[in-house]
Amino acid sequence: MLEAVWIGFAFSVGLLVRLLGLPPLVGYLAAGFLIASQASELGLPAESGEILQYVSHLGVLLLLFTVGLKLNVRNLVKQEVIGGGILHFVLSGALLAPAFYLLLDLSPVDALMLALALSFSSTVLVAKVLEGKRELRAFHGRVAIGILVVQDLLALLVMGFASGSTPSAWALLIFGLPLVRPLLFRLLDASGSDDLQVLFGLLLALVIGGYGFELVGVSSELGALIFGALLASHKRAGELSKALWGIKEFFLVGFFLQIGVGGLPDANAWIFALIMTALLPLKALLFFVLLVAFKLRARSAFLSGLSLTNYSEFGLIVASVALPEWIVPLALTVALSFVVSAPLNRFAHPLYERLARQLLPLERDIRHPDEQPLTLGNVDVLIMGMGRTGTAAYGYLCDKCKVVALDSDPARVQHHQNLGHKIFFADAEDPMFWSRLDYGCVRAVILSLNEAEAKQIATRKLRKSGFKGLIVSHSMHEDEARQIMEAGADQTYLTMSEAGFGLAEHVRQNIMPNSSVAP
């Protein structure tokens, strides 16, 4: 039961670290180092047990499976995402590998592997930071997550190269997996929303994707990612990801704890980690330069680059395969980068405001993919968010009055523009957008954004800027509707209730066509 004691200790240290405002992952690594430091005095083995190693592996598989669930091909097939991710990976390797080869007395291959391990950014930390600031769906958040997915795919390629294993002939069956996607969709629908759904996710990630790929000589990590990606376009993929989130987090504790228990960092490890932490601004600068080169505005490039300014747990996974002797220095480097990156990202927007005067001249004098409108012109109604609700509202109003729509998804904006709709890209959570926007003749605003927090922000910004017109929103929950009303909205409709009223009205009209509705 030694592992149970270790996990309990990791929870205590992780909670303490979280109270200090740092990611719990830093606490898990610290707990492992503390256990390793006391192992000899307590007569405990310095290495982790088989159970902890097994839990660690499961955590990695679940992490990759949930990453796969979030794969959005439309958001990935962007030049700033693919180009930014691949070029940063290549340039990081090209810049760091020669330095490691000359200064650390490594072989060329080991120097390159170490450089590539440090080129990745943390999927776990970035996702949590953006989620905590409610910026996952903002343009810069989508760019950052897209680059992370590209990095994760590159990491799997590096791991496959480092392992040197040869797949069996049965591995060719992997190319036929898209054919089973309809079956997987039906099984996910049939699993419902309870424990059966969680079990279905675990079955795909750990058994079929993980163990199944190992049987044919292919990385189990790749299997978990592929099966997650097969379900990414399903309407309940997000629900499944949330259901597995807590389980994944628990198993990842084992991964970071195992690294810490594996050995204490010596003086050389501390020197290496401190130097690499000091080089983090160069990582941010490289991201910024690349994203500006791919036509992003300075603000988007800065916020995306800053969120990616850390080192990754995937670097540790790569090291566990290719450079096991470097895993402790790398673990310390990752932990220190988290200590720097997490609090720095809390002040990302104020920091940009301080640096905007120096950064804005670096923008390219062209149309940016994240360019936002400065005026809405001669229109009557503004619709914010063009999902199903917003699109339906636009379709109803477009031939009755002058309508304009805004959405933060460039792919969705392009789709509606191709249909001839008057729509622009805009991020409702961007303070600069609200401070510069001229509302023109707008008399009413319909808020059909997905996120409740975004609706509240939009309502407050509209009222703060002096907008006196009608603000109408929809909501799925009563508490969210109340918060939107408190922010300044005139009316908030509960989507499911309105759908029920509509169904009831259709029934009434069919069975009592001549009756009138009581006032």
C-alpha positions as CSV (number, residue, x, y, z in Angstrom):
1,M,0.0,0.0,0.0
2,L,3.0,2.2,-0.3
3,E,1.6,3.9,-3.5
4,A,-1.5,4.8,-1.6
5,V,0.5,6.7,1.0
6,W,2.5,8.5,-1.7
7,I,-0.7,9.6,-3.6
8,G,-2.2,10.9,-0.3
9,F,1.0,12.9,0.3
10,A,0.9,14.2,-3.3
11,F,-2.6,15.4,-2.7
12,S,-1.5,17.3,0.4
13,V,1.4,19.0,-1.3
14,G,-0.6,19.6,-4.5
15,L,-3.4,21.3,-2.4
16,L,-0.8,23.5,-0.6
17,V,0.8,24.5,-3.9
18,R,-2.7,25.4,-5.4
19,L,-3.4,27.6,-2.4
20,L,-0.2,29.5,-3.4
21,G,-1.7,30.1,-6.8
22,L,0.5,27.6,-8.7
23,P,-0.6,24.5,-10.7
24,P,-1.0,21.4,-8.6
25,L,1.3,19.5,-11.0
26,V,4.2,21.5,-9.4
27,G,3.1,20.0,-6.1
28,Y,3.0,16.5,-7.4
29,L,6.6,16.7,-8.7
30,A,7.7,18.3,-5.4
31,A,6.0,15.5,-3.5
32,G,7.9,13.0,-5.5
33,F,11.2,14.8,-4.8
34,L,10.4,14.9,-1.1
35,I,9.6,11.2,-1.0
36,A,12.8,10.5,-2.8
37,S,14.8,12.6,-0.3
38,Q,13.4,10.7,2.7
39,A,13.4,7.3,1.2
40,S,16.7,6.1,2.8
41,E,15.9,7.5,6.3
42,L,12.5,5.8,6.3
43,G,13.8,2.6,4.8
44,L,11.6,2.9,1.7
45,P,12.6,2.0,-1.8
46,A,13.6,5.0,-3.9
47,E,11.9,3.8,-7.0
48,S,8.2,3.7,-7.5
49,G,6.3,0.5,-7.5
50,E,4.6,-1.3,-10.3
51,I,1.2,0.0,-9.4
52,L,2.4,3.6,-9.6
53,Q,4.0,3.0,-13.0
54,Y,0.8,1.4,-14.3
55,V,-1.2,4.4,-13.1
56,S,1.3,6.7,-14.7
57,H,0.9,5.0,-18.1
58,L,-2.9,5.1,-17.8
59,G,-2.7,8.9,-17.1
60,V,-0.7,9.5,-20.3
61,L,-3.2,7.4,-22.4
62,L,-6.2,9.3,-21.0
63,L,-4.5,12.6,-21.6
64,L,-3.9,11.8,-25.3
65,F,-7.5,10.4,-25.6
66,T,-9.0,13.7,-24.3
67,V,-6.7,15.7,-26.6
68,G,-8.0,13.6,-29.5
69,L,-11.6,14.4,-28.5
70,K,-10.8,18.1,-28.9
71,L,-9.3,17.8,-32.4
72,N,-11.2,20.1,-34.7
73,V,-9.9,19.8,-38.2
74,R,-11.4,23.2,-39.2
75,N,-9.4,24.9,-36.5
76,L,-6.2,22.8,-37.2
77,V,-6.1,23.4,-40.9
78,K,-5.0,27.0,-40.5
79,Q,-1.7,28.4,-41.7
80,E,-1.0,30.0,-38.3
81,V,-1.7,26.8,-36.5
82,I,0.2,24.3,-38.7
83,G,2.9,26.7,-39.8
84,G,3.4,28.2,-36.3
85,G,3.5,24.8,-34.6
86,I,5.8,23.1,-37.1
87,L,8.2,26.1,-37.6
88,H,8.5,26.6,-33.8
89,F,9.3,22.9,-33.4
90,V,11.9,23.0,-36.2
91,L,13.5,26.2,-35.2
92,S,13.7,25.3,-31.5
93,G,15.5,22.0,-32.5
94,A,17.8,23.8,-34.8
95,L,18.8,26.5,-32.2
96,L,19.0,24.3,-29.1
97,A,20.5,21.1,-30.5
98,P,23.9,22.5,-31.4
99,A,24.2,24.3,-28.1
100,F,23.4,21.0,-26.2
101,Y,25.9,19.1,-28.4
102,L,28.7,21.5,-27.7
103,L,28.0,22.4,-24.0
104,L,26.6,19.1,-22.6
105,D,28.9,16.6,-24.3
106,L,25.9,14.7,-25.9
107,S,25.7,12.7,-29.0
108,P,24.1,14.5,-32.0
109,V,21.0,12.3,-31.7
110,D,20.6,12.8,-27.9
111,A,21.2,16.6,-28.3
112,L,18.5,16.8,-30.9
113,M,16.1,14.7,-28.8
114,L,16.7,16.9,-25.7
115,A,16.1,20.1,-27.9
116,L,12.9,18.7,-29.3
117,A,11.7,17.6,-25.8
118,L,12.0,21.3,-24.8
119,S,10.3,22.6,-27.9
120,F,6.8,21.5,-26.7
121,S,4.4,23.5,-24.5
122,S,2.2,22.1,-21.8
123,T,-1.2,20.9,-23.0
124,V,-2.4,20.5,-19.4
125,L,-1.2,23.9,-18.1
126,V,-2.3,25.9,-21.2
127,A,-5.7,24.3,-21.3
128,K,-6.2,25.0,-17.6
129,V,-5.0,28.6,-17.8
130,L,-7.2,29.4,-20.8
131,E,-10.2,27.7,-19.2
132,G,-9.7,29.5,-16.0
133,K,-9.7,32.9,-17.9
134,R,-12.6,31.6,-20.0
135,E,-10.5,32.2,-23.2
136,L,-10.6,28.7,-24.7
137,R,-13.0,29.8,-27.4
138,A,-11.3,33.1,-28.0
139,F,-9.3,33.4,-31.2
140,H,-5.9,33.4,-29.4
141,G,-7.1,30.5,-27.3
142,R,-8.0,28.4,-30.3
143,V,-4.7,29.2,-32.0
144,A,-2.8,28.1,-28.8
145,I,-4.8,24.9,-28.5
146,G,-4.4,24.2,-32.2
147,I,-0.6,24.6,-31.9
148,L,-0.6,22.3,-28.9
149,V,-2.4,19.6,-30.8
150,V,0.2,19.9,-33.7
151,Q,3.0,19.7,-31.0
152,D,1.3,16.6,-29.6
153,L,1.3,14.9,-33.0
154,L,4.9,15.8,-33.5
155,A,5.7,14.4,-30.0
156,L,4.2,11.1,-31.0
157,L,6.4,11.0,-34.2
158,V,9.5,11.7,-32.1
159,M,8.5,9.0,-29.7
160,G,8.0,6.5,-32.5
161,F,11.4,7.4,-34.0
162,A,13.1,7.1,-30.6
163,S,11.5,3.8,-29.7
164,G,12.8,2.2,-32.9
165,S,10.0,-0.5,-32.9
166,T,8.8,-2.0,-36.1
167,P,5.0,-2.4,-36.5
168,S,3.6,-5.8,-37.5
169,A,1.7,-6.3,-40.8
170,W,-1.6,-6.1,-38.7
171,A,-0.8,-2.4,-38.1
172,L,-2.1,-1.7,-41.7
173,L,-5.6,-2.2,-40.2
174,I,-5.2,1.2,-38.5
175,F,-5.9,2.9,-41.9
176,G,-9.3,1.3,-41.9
177,L,-10.3,2.7,-38.6
178,P,-12.3,5.7,-40.1
179,L,-14.7,3.0,-41.4
180,V,-15.8,2.1,-37.8
181,R,-16.6,5.7,-36.9
182,P,-20.3,5.3,-37.5
183,L,-20.3,2.3,-35.1
184,L,-18.4,4.3,-32.5
185,F,-20.9,7.1,-32.8
186,R,-23.8,4.7,-32.2
187,L,-22.1,3.2,-29.2
188,L,-21.4,6.6,-27.7
189,D,-25.1,7.5,-28.2
190,A,-26.2,4.2,-26.7
191,S,-23.9,4.6,-23.6
192,G,-26.0,7.5,-22.3
193,S,-24.6,10.1,-19.9
194,D,-23.8,8.1,-16.8
195,D,-21.1,5.6,-15.8
196,L,-21.6,3.6,-19.0
197,Q,-20.3,6.6,-21.0
198,V,-17.2,6.8,-18.8
199,L,-16.6,3.1,-19.2
200,F,-16.9,3.4,-22.9
201,G,-14.3,6.1,-23.0
202,L,-11.9,4.1,-20.8
203,L,-12.5,1.0,-23.1
204,L,-11.5,3.0,-26.2
205,A,-8.5,4.9,-24.6
206,L,-6.9,2.1,-22.5
207,V,-8.0,-1.2,-24.0
208,I,-8.7,-0.9,-27.7
209,G,-6.6,2.2,-28.4
210,G,-3.8,1.6,-25.9
211,Y,-3.4,-2.2,-25.5
212,G,-4.7,-2.9,-29.0
213,F,-2.1,-0.7,-30.7
214,E,0.6,-2.3,-28.6
215,L,-0.4,-5.7,-29.9
216,V,0.3,-4.7,-33.5
217,G,3.6,-3.0,-32.6
218,V,2.4,0.6,-32.6
219,S,2.6,3.2,-29.8
220,S,-0.2,2.9,-27.4
221,E,-0.1,6.7,-27.0
222,L,-0.9,7.0,-30.7
223,G,-3.8,4.6,-30.4
224,A,-5.4,6.6,-27.6
225,L,-5.0,9.8,-29.6
226,I,-6.5,8.3,-32.8
227,F,-9.6,6.8,-31.0
228,G,-10.2,10.2,-29.4
229,A,-9.9,11.9,-32.7
230,L,-12.4,9.5,-34.3
231,L,-15.0,10.7,-31.8
232,A,-14.0,14.4,-32.0
233,S,-16.8,15.4,-34.4
234,H,-19.6,13.7,-32.3
235,K,-21.9,16.2,-30.6
236,R,-21.2,14.5,-27.3
237,A,-17.4,14.5,-27.5
238,G,-17.1,17.4,-25.1
239,E,-19.4,15.7,-22.7
240,L,-17.3,12.6,-22.8
241,S,-14.1,14.7,-22.3
242,K,-15.6,16.3,-19.2
243,A,-16.7,12.9,-17.8
244,L,-13.1,11.6,-18.1
245,W,-11.4,14.8,-16.9
246,G,-11.3,13.9,-13.2
247,I,-10.1,10.3,-13.9
248,K,-7.4,11.6,-16.2
249,E,-6.2,14.1,-13.6
250,F,-6.0,11.4,-10.9
251,F,-3.9,9.1,-13.1
252,L,-1.6,11.9,-14.2
253,V,-0.8,12.4,-10.5
254,G,0.9,9.0,-10.8
255,F,2.9,10.2,-13.8
256,F,4.4,13.3,-12.1
257,L,4.8,11.6,-8.8
258,Q,6.7,8.7,-10.4
259,I,9.1,11.2,-12.0
260,G,9.8,12.9,-8.7
261,V,10.2,9.6,-6.8
262,G,12.6,8.4,-9.5
263,G,15.4,10.6,-8.2
264,L,16.5,13.9,-6.6
265,P,17.8,16.7,-8.8
266,D,21.5,17.3,-8.2
267,A,23.3,20.6,-8.7
268,N,23.7,20.1,-12.4
269,A,20.0,19.5,-12.8
270,W,19.2,22.7,-11.0
271,I,21.7,24.7,-13.1
272,F,20.2,23.2,-16.3
273,A,16.6,23.9,-15.2
274,L,17.4,27.5,-14.1
275,I,19.1,28.3,-17.4
276,M,16.3,26.9,-19.5
277,T,13.7,28.8,-17.4
278,A,15.7,32.0,-18.0
279,L,15.4,31.2,-21.8
280,L,11.6,31.1,-21.6
281,P,11.3,34.7,-23.0
282,L,13.0,33.6,-26.1
283,K,10.4,30.9,-26.6
284,A,7.7,33.5,-26.2
285,L,9.4,35.8,-28.7
286,L,9.8,33.1,-31.3
287,F,6.0,32.3,-31.0
288,F,5.2,36.0,-31.3
289,V,7.4,36.5,-34.4
290,L,6.0,33.5,-36.1
291,L,2.3,34.3,-35.4
292,V,2.7,37.9,-36.6
293,A,4.4,36.6,-39.7
294,F,1.3,34.4,-40.3
295,K,-0.8,37.6,-40.3
296,L,-2.1,37.7,-36.7
297,R,-2.6,41.0,-34.9
298,A,0.0,41.8,-32.3
299,R,-2.6,41.2,-29.5
300,S,-3.5,37.7,-30.6
301,A,0.1,36.8,-31.3
302,F,1.2,38.0,-27.9
303,L,-1.6,36.3,-25.9
304,S,-1.2,33.0,-27.8
305,G,2.6,33.1,-27.5
306,L,2.5,34.0,-23.8
307,S,0.1,31.1,-23.0
308,L,2.6,28.7,-24.8
309,T,5.6,30.0,-22.8
310,N,6.3,26.9,-20.8
311,Y,7.7,23.5,-21.1
312,S,5.6,20.4,-21.5
313,E,4.7,17.2,-19.8
314,F,5.1,15.7,-23.3
315,G,8.7,16.5,-23.1
316,L,8.9,14.2,-20.1
317,I,7.0,11.5,-22.0
318,V,9.5,11.8,-24.9
319,A,12.4,11.8,-22.4
320,S,11.1,8.6,-20.7
321,V,11.4,6.9,-24.1
322,A,14.5,8.5,-25.6
323,L,16.5,10.1,-22.7
324,P,15.7,8.4,-19.4
325,E,18.8,9.8,-17.8
326,W,17.5,13.3,-18.4
327,I,14.0,12.9,-17.1
328,V,14.8,14.4,-13.6
329,P,16.5,17.6,-14.9
330,L,13.6,17.9,-17.4
331,A,11.0,17.4,-14.7
332,L,12.6,20.2,-12.7
333,T,12.7,22.4,-15.8
334,V,9.0,21.8,-16.5
335,A,8.1,22.5,-12.9
336,L,10.0,25.8,-12.8
337,S,8.4,26.9,-16.1
338,F,5.0,26.3,-14.6
339,V,5.9,28.4,-11.6
340,V,6.8,31.3,-14.0
341,S,4.1,30.8,-16.7
342,A,1.0,30.3,-14.5
343,P,1.1,33.6,-12.6
344,L,2.4,35.5,-15.7
345,N,-0.6,34.5,-17.8
346,R,-3.0,35.9,-15.1
347,F,-1.7,39.3,-16.0
348,A,-1.5,38.7,-19.8
349,H,-4.0,41.4,-20.8
350,P,-2.6,44.2,-18.6
351,L,0.9,43.2,-19.7
352,Y,-0.1,43.5,-23.3
353,E,-1.6,47.0,-22.6
354,R,1.8,48.1,-21.3
355,L,3.7,46.7,-24.3
356,A,1.1,47.5,-27.0
357,R,2.9,50.6,-28.1
358,Q,6.1,48.6,-28.8
359,L,4.3,45.6,-30.3
360,L,1.7,47.2,-32.6
361,P,4.3,48.5,-35.1
362,L,5.4,44.9,-35.7
363,E,2.0,44.0,-37.2
364,R,2.0,43.4,-40.9
365,D,0.1,46.0,-42.9
366,I,-2.4,43.5,-44.3
367,R,-5.8,42.1,-43.5
368,H,-5.4,39.8,-40.4
369,P,-7.5,36.6,-39.9
370,D,-8.5,38.0,-36.5
371,E,-9.3,41.5,-37.7
372,Q,-12.3,43.0,-36.0
373,P,-14.8,45.6,-37.3
374,L,-14.6,49.2,-36.1
375,T,-18.2,50.1,-37.1
376,L,-21.4,48.2,-37.6
377,G,-22.9,50.8,-40.0
378,N,-26.5,51.3,-40.8
379,V,-28.1,48.2,-39.2
380,D,-31.0,47.6,-36.8
381,V,-30.1,44.3,-35.1
382,L,-26.7,42.9,-34.0
383,I,-26.5,39.1,-33.5
384,M,-23.5,37.9,-31.5
385,G,-22.8,34.2,-32.0
386,M,-23.9,32.4,-35.1
387,G,-24.4,28.9,-33.8
388,R,-27.8,27.2,-34.3
389,T,-29.7,29.8,-32.3
390,G,-28.0,32.8,-33.9
391,T,-28.3,31.4,-37.4
392,A,-32.1,30.8,-36.9
393,A,-32.5,34.4,-35.6
394,Y,-30.6,35.8,-38.5
395,G,-32.7,33.8,-41.0
396,Y,-35.9,35.0,-39.4
397,L,-34.9,38.7,-39.3
398,C,-32.8,39.2,-42.5
399,D,-35.8,40.0,-44.7
400,K,-37.6,42.0,-42.1
401,C,-34.8,44.5,-41.0
402,K,-31.1,45.2,-41.4
403,V,-29.1,42.6,-39.5
404,V,-25.4,42.1,-38.9
405,A,-23.7,39.2,-37.1
406,L,-20.5,38.7,-35.2
407,D,-18.8,35.4,-34.3
408,S,-15.4,34.5,-32.9
409,D,-14.8,31.4,-35.1
410,P,-13.1,32.4,-38.3
411,A,-14.2,29.2,-40.1
412,R,-17.8,29.8,-39.2
413,V,-17.5,33.5,-40.3
414,Q,-16.2,32.3,-43.7
415,H,-19.0,29.8,-44.0
416,H,-21.7,32.4,-43.5
417,Q,-19.9,34.9,-45.7
418,N,-20.0,32.3,-48.5
419,L,-23.8,32.1,-48.0
420,G,-24.0,35.9,-48.5
421,H,-24.7,36.8,-44.8
422,K,-23.4,40.0,-43.4
423,I,-21.1,38.7,-40.7
424,F,-17.7,39.7,-39.2
425,F,-15.1,38.1,-36.9
426,A,-15.1,39.5,-33.4
427,D,-14.1,38.3,-29.9
428,A,-16.7,39.3,-27.4
429,E,-14.1,38.9,-24.6
430,D,-11.6,41.3,-26.2
431,P,-11.6,44.7,-24.3
432,M,-10.0,46.4,-27.3
433,F,-12.9,45.4,-29.5
434,W,-15.5,47.0,-27.3
435,S,-13.4,50.2,-26.7
436,R,-13.1,50.9,-30.5
437,L,-16.5,49.7,-31.8
438,D,-19.0,52.2,-33.3
439,Y,-22.5,50.7,-32.9
440,G,-23.9,52.9,-35.6
441,C,-27.7,52.7,-35.7
442,V,-28.1,49.4,-33.9
443,R,-31.3,49.3,-31.8
444,A,-31.2,45.7,-30.5
445,V,-28.6,43.1,-29.7
446,I,-29.3,39.3,-29.6
447,L,-26.7,37.4,-27.5
448,S,-26.6,33.8,-28.8
449,L,-23.0,33.1,-27.6
450,N,-22.2,29.6,-26.3
451,E,-20.5,30.7,-23.1
452,A,-22.6,32.3,-20.3
453,E,-19.6,34.3,-19.2
454,A,-19.2,35.7,-22.7
455,K,-22.8,36.9,-22.6
456,Q,-22.3,38.6,-19.3
457,I,-19.1,40.3,-20.5
458,A,-20.8,41.4,-23.7
459,T,-23.8,42.8,-21.8
460,R,-21.6,44.7,-19.3
461,K,-19.5,46.2,-22.1
462,L,-22.5,47.2,-24.1
463,R,-24.0,49.1,-21.2
464,K,-20.7,50.6,-20.1
465,S,-20.2,52.0,-23.6
466,G,-23.5,53.8,-23.4
467,F,-25.7,51.4,-25.5
468,K,-29.4,52.1,-24.6
469,G,-31.1,49.7,-26.9
470,L,-32.7,46.3,-26.3
471,I,-30.4,43.4,-25.2
472,V,-31.9,39.9,-25.5
473,S,-30.2,36.7,-24.6
474,H,-30.9,33.0,-24.4
475,S,-29.7,30.6,-21.7
476,M,-29.8,26.9,-20.8
477,H,-30.0,27.4,-17.0
478,E,-32.0,29.7,-14.7
479,D,-29.0,30.8,-12.6
480,E,-27.1,31.9,-15.8
481,A,-30.1,33.7,-17.0
482,R,-30.3,35.6,-13.7
483,Q,-26.6,36.6,-14.0
484,I,-27.1,37.9,-17.5
485,M,-30.0,39.9,-16.4
486,E,-28.0,41.4,-13.5
487,A,-25.3,42.3,-16.0
488,G,-27.8,44.6,-17.8
489,A,-29.8,42.5,-20.3
490,D,-33.5,43.4,-20.9
491,Q,-34.7,39.8,-21.5
492,T,-33.3,36.3,-21.2
493,Y,-35.1,33.3,-22.5
494,L,-34.6,29.8,-21.3
495,T,-33.9,27.8,-24.5
496,M,-35.5,24.5,-23.4
497,S,-38.5,26.3,-21.9
498,E,-39.1,28.3,-25.1
499,A,-38.8,25.1,-27.2
500,G,-41.4,23.5,-24.9
501,F,-43.7,26.4,-25.4
502,G,-43.2,26.3,-29.1
503,L,-44.1,22.5,-29.3
504,A,-47.2,23.1,-27.1
505,E,-48.3,25.9,-29.4
506,H,-48.0,23.7,-32.5
507,V,-50.1,21.1,-30.7
508,R,-52.7,23.7,-29.7
509,Q,-53.0,25.0,-33.3
510,N,-53.6,21.5,-34.6
511,I,-56.2,20.3,-32.1
512,M,-57.9,23.7,-31.5
513,P,-57.3,25.7,-34.7
514,N,-60.1,28.2,-34.0
515,S,-59.2,28.9,-30.3
516,S,-57.4,32.0,-29.2
517,V,-54.6,32.3,-26.7
518,A,-55.7,33.9,-23.4
519,P,-53.9,37.2,-22.7
